[in-house]
Amino acid sequence: MRTKYINLFFCLLAIAIPFFASAQFGDPGGDPEVPIDGGLSILLAAGAGYVVKKGYDRKKRKEKERNEKSEIGE
């Protein structure tokens, strides 16, 4: 009987903790502005560089395979 109440207590506690630990209630007031210039531009440049590098590597690999096939065919 006692364990039944202990289990009920811990279940209610597990439900109540996230409720009280959540962020503040209400609207913070206004639309927060997000800076898009700093790190995002660096990530975009790095992504573009990665895509260019992958394309260059693919082109070189295809040329190498083509050259190897032509050497074998000769």
C-alpha positions as CSV (number, residue, x, y, z in Angstrom):
1,M,0.0,0.0,0.0
2,R,2.8,2.4,0.9
3,T,4.6,1.7,-2.4
4,K,1.5,2.7,-4.3
5,Y,1.6,6.2,-2.8
6,I,5.3,6.5,-3.4
7,N,4.8,5.5,-7.0
8,L,1.9,8.0,-7.3
9,F,4.1,10.8,-5.7
10,F,7.0,10.2,-8.2
11,C,4.6,10.1,-11.2
12,L,3.1,13.4,-10.1
13,L,6.5,14.8,-9.5
14,A,7.7,13.7,-13.0
15,I,4.7,15.5,-14.5
16,A,5.1,18.7,-12.4
17,I,8.8,19.2,-12.8
18,P,8.8,20.1,-16.5
19,F,5.8,22.4,-15.9
20,F,7.7,24.5,-13.3
21,A,11.1,24.2,-15.0
22,S,9.8,25.6,-18.3
23,A,10.8,29.1,-19.6
24,Q,9.1,32.2,-18.4
25,F,5.4,32.6,-19.3
26,G,4.2,35.3,-21.7
27,D,5.5,37.1,-24.7
28,P,8.9,38.6,-24.3
29,G,7.6,41.7,-26.1
30,G,8.5,42.4,-29.6
31,D,10.0,40.5,-32.4
32,P,13.7,39.6,-31.6
33,E,16.0,40.4,-34.5
34,V,18.3,37.7,-35.7
35,P,21.7,38.6,-37.1
36,I,22.3,36.8,-40.4
37,D,25.6,38.3,-41.3
38,G,28.3,36.8,-39.0
39,G,28.5,33.0,-38.8
40,L,25.9,32.2,-41.4
41,S,27.9,33.9,-44.2
42,I,30.9,31.8,-43.2
43,L,28.9,28.6,-43.2
44,L,27.4,29.5,-46.6
45,A,30.9,30.2,-48.0
46,A,32.3,26.9,-46.6
47,G,29.3,25.0,-48.0
48,A,29.9,26.5,-51.5
49,G,33.6,25.7,-51.3
50,Y,32.7,22.1,-50.3
51,V,30.4,21.7,-53.3
52,V,33.0,23.1,-55.7
53,K,35.7,20.8,-54.3
54,K,33.5,17.8,-54.6
55,G,32.6,18.7,-58.2
56,Y,36.3,19.2,-59.1
57,D,37.2,15.8,-57.5
58,R,34.4,14.1,-59.4
59,K,35.6,15.6,-62.7
60,K,39.2,14.6,-62.0
61,R,38.2,11.0,-61.1
62,K,36.1,10.7,-64.3
63,E,39.0,11.9,-66.4
64,K,41.3,9.5,-64.7
65,E,38.9,6.6,-65.3
66,R,38.5,7.6,-68.9
67,N,42.3,7.8,-69.4
68,E,42.8,4.4,-67.8
69,K,40.1,2.9,-70.1
70,S,41.8,4.4,-73.2
71,E,45.2,3.0,-72.1
72,I,43.8,-0.5,-71.6
73,G,42.0,-0.3,-75.0
74,E,45.2,0.6,-76.9
